[in-house]
Amino acid sequence: MKEREETPQQRMEKMAVRAYDMKKRREDERKQVVQEKLYQQWRESLDELRQQDSKLVELKTLAARDQQLGDKAEQKARDDEEDAMYAQLWIEGYQAKVEREEREKDVKRDRNELQKKTLGMQPEVRERREADEARVADIERQETKALWAAQEVEEKEKVEREKVFAREERKKMDEFAPNN
């Protein structure tokens, strides 16, 4: 354990190394900036290089512009294609809706016609039923009248039979009865 612990001397050496590294890195960065500035100054001092740099910047700008225009054209083509697809989907949906509405209208018209036909038949059916009921009532009335007539005839015949029987009985009684 004690071997792993840093001694104050080791810490001082480590800090000195770190300080040296940092100082060296800063110095290297400063030298690089100085070199870049000297190079830039040198390039700007030469007219021909400045012209070439200007042309290079112009060419880069044109290339970037062309790239942007190409990207914009590609995006527009994709957008137009997407718009056309959605327009086609809308047309198909609209046509499906129109067809569905036509089918619903046909079904409704058929249903209405059937209902009219049914409603038109109802009075006819009612009239037939009433006529049948009237016919049955007439038949029943006639049968009842016939039955009553038959009963009347039977009653009259019975009364007549009873009178005849009563006369015969009276005759018989009168025959057997002593004459006064």
C-alpha positions as CSV (number, residue, x, y, z in Angstrom):
1,M,0.0,0.0,0.0
2,K,2.7,2.4,0.9
3,E,4.4,1.8,-2.4
4,R,1.3,3.0,-4.2
5,E,1.0,6.3,-2.3
6,E,2.7,9.2,-3.9
7,T,5.3,11.0,-2.0
8,P,5.3,14.8,-2.0
9,Q,8.5,14.7,-4.2
10,Q,6.7,12.5,-6.8
11,R,3.7,14.9,-6.8
12,M,6.1,17.9,-7.4
13,E,7.8,16.1,-10.3
14,K,4.4,15.2,-11.8
15,M,3.2,18.8,-11.5
16,A,6.4,20.0,-13.1
17,V,6.0,17.6,-16.0
18,R,2.4,18.7,-16.5
19,A,3.3,22.4,-16.3
20,Y,6.1,21.8,-18.9
21,D,3.7,19.9,-21.2
22,M,1.1,22.6,-21.0
23,K,3.7,25.3,-21.6
24,K,5.1,23.4,-24.6
25,R,1.6,22.8,-26.1
26,R,0.8,26.5,-25.7
27,E,4.0,27.4,-27.3
28,D,3.4,25.0,-30.2
29,E,-0.1,26.4,-30.7
30,R,1.3,29.9,-30.7
31,K,4.0,29.0,-33.3
32,Q,1.3,27.3,-35.5
33,V,-0.8,30.5,-35.4
34,V,2.2,32.6,-36.2
35,Q,3.1,30.3,-39.1
36,E,-0.5,30.5,-40.4
37,K,-0.5,34.3,-40.2
38,L,2.9,34.5,-41.9
39,Y,1.7,32.2,-44.7
40,Q,-1.5,34.3,-45.0
41,Q,0.5,37.5,-45.2
42,W,2.8,36.0,-47.7
43,R,-0.1,34.8,-49.9
44,E,-1.8,38.2,-49.7
45,S,1.3,40.0,-50.7
46,L,1.4,38.2,-54.1
47,D,-1.2,39.5,-56.5
48,E,-1.2,36.4,-58.6
49,L,-1.9,34.2,-55.6
50,R,-4.6,36.6,-54.4
51,Q,-6.3,36.4,-57.8
52,Q,-6.1,32.6,-57.8
53,D,-7.5,32.5,-54.3
54,S,-10.3,34.8,-55.4
55,K,-11.0,32.5,-58.3
56,L,-10.9,29.5,-56.0
57,V,-13.3,31.1,-53.6
58,E,-15.6,32.0,-56.6
59,L,-15.4,28.4,-57.9
60,K,-16.2,27.0,-54.5
61,T,-19.1,29.4,-54.2
62,L,-20.4,28.4,-57.6
63,A,-20.0,24.7,-56.8
64,A,-21.8,25.1,-53.5
65,R,-24.5,27.1,-55.3
66,D,-24.8,24.4,-58.0
67,Q,-25.0,21.8,-55.2
68,Q,-27.7,23.7,-53.5
69,L,-29.7,24.1,-56.7
70,G,-29.3,20.4,-57.4
71,D,-30.5,19.5,-53.9
72,K,-33.4,21.9,-54.2
73,A,-34.4,20.4,-57.6
74,E,-34.2,16.9,-56.1
75,Q,-36.3,18.0,-53.1
76,K,-38.8,19.6,-55.5
77,A,-39.0,16.5,-57.6
78,R,-39.6,14.4,-54.4
79,D,-42.2,16.9,-53.2
80,D,-44.0,16.9,-56.6
81,E,-43.9,13.0,-56.6
82,E,-45.3,12.9,-53.1
83,D,-48.0,15.5,-54.0
84,A,-49.0,13.5,-57.1
85,M,-49.2,10.4,-55.0
86,Y,-51.5,12.1,-52.4
87,A,-53.6,13.6,-55.2
88,Q,-54.0,10.2,-56.7
89,L,-55.0,8.8,-53.3
90,W,-57.5,11.6,-52.8
91,I,-59.0,10.9,-56.3
92,E,-59.3,7.2,-55.5
93,G,-60.9,8.0,-52.1
94,Y,-63.3,10.5,-53.7
95,Q,-64.3,8.0,-56.4
96,A,-64.8,5.3,-53.7
97,K,-67.0,7.7,-51.8
98,V,-69.0,8.6,-54.8
99,E,-69.5,4.9,-55.7
100,R,-70.5,4.2,-52.1
101,E,-73.0,7.1,-52.1
102,E,-74.5,5.8,-55.4
103,R,-74.9,2.3,-53.9
104,E,-76.5,3.7,-50.8
105,K,-78.8,5.9,-52.9
106,D,-79.8,2.8,-55.0
107,V,-80.4,0.8,-51.8
108,K,-82.5,3.6,-50.4
109,R,-84.5,4.0,-53.6
110,D,-85.1,0.2,-53.7
111,R,-86.1,0.2,-50.0
112,N,-88.5,3.2,-50.7
113,E,-90.0,1.4,-53.7
114,L,-90.5,-1.7,-51.7
115,Q,-92.1,0.3,-48.9
116,K,-94.4,2.1,-51.4
117,K,-95.4,-1.2,-52.9
118,T,-96.0,-2.7,-49.5
119,L,-98.1,0.3,-48.4
120,G,-99.9,0.2,-51.7
121,M,-100.8,-3.5,-51.2
122,Q,-102.0,-2.9,-47.6
123,P,-105.4,-1.2,-48.6
124,E,-105.9,-3.9,-51.2
125,V,-105.2,-6.7,-48.7
126,R,-107.4,-4.9,-46.1
127,E,-110.2,-4.6,-48.7
128,R,-109.9,-8.3,-49.6
129,R,-109.9,-9.3,-45.9
130,E,-113.0,-7.1,-45.3
131,A,-114.7,-8.5,-48.4
132,D,-113.8,-12.1,-47.2
133,E,-115.1,-11.2,-43.7
134,A,-118.3,-9.7,-45.2
135,R,-118.8,-12.8,-47.3
136,V,-118.3,-15.1,-44.3
137,A,-120.7,-12.9,-42.3
138,D,-123.3,-13.1,-45.1
139,I,-122.9,-16.9,-45.3
140,E,-123.2,-17.2,-41.6
141,R,-126.3,-14.9,-41.6
142,Q,-127.8,-16.9,-44.4
143,E,-127.0,-20.2,-42.6
144,T,-128.5,-18.7,-39.4
145,K,-131.6,-17.6,-41.3
146,A,-131.9,-21.0,-42.9
147,L,-131.4,-22.7,-39.5
148,W,-134.0,-20.4,-38.0
149,A,-136.4,-21.1,-40.9
150,A,-135.8,-24.8,-40.5
151,Q,-136.4,-24.5,-36.8
152,E,-139.6,-22.6,-37.4
153,V,-140.8,-25.2,-39.9
154,E,-139.8,-27.9,-37.4
155,E,-141.7,-26.0,-34.7
156,K,-144.8,-25.7,-36.9
157,E,-144.6,-29.3,-37.9
158,K,-144.2,-30.3,-34.2
159,V,-147.1,-28.1,-33.3
160,E,-149.1,-29.6,-36.2
161,R,-148.1,-33.1,-35.1
162,E,-149.0,-32.4,-31.6
163,K,-152.4,-31.0,-32.8
164,V,-152.9,-34.1,-35.0
165,F,-151.8,-36.3,-32.1
166,A,-154.0,-34.4,-29.7
167,R,-157.0,-34.7,-32.1
168,E,-156.4,-38.4,-32.6
169,E,-156.0,-38.8,-28.8
170,R,-159.2,-36.9,-28.4
171,K,-160.9,-39.0,-30.9
172,K,-159.7,-42.1,-29.2
173,M,-160.8,-40.6,-26.0
174,D,-164.1,-39.6,-27.4
175,E,-164.6,-43.2,-28.7
176,F,-163.9,-44.7,-25.4
177,A,-165.7,-42.1,-23.4
178,P,-169.4,-42.8,-22.7
179,N,-171.6,-40.5,-24.4
180,N,-173.7,-38.5,-22.2
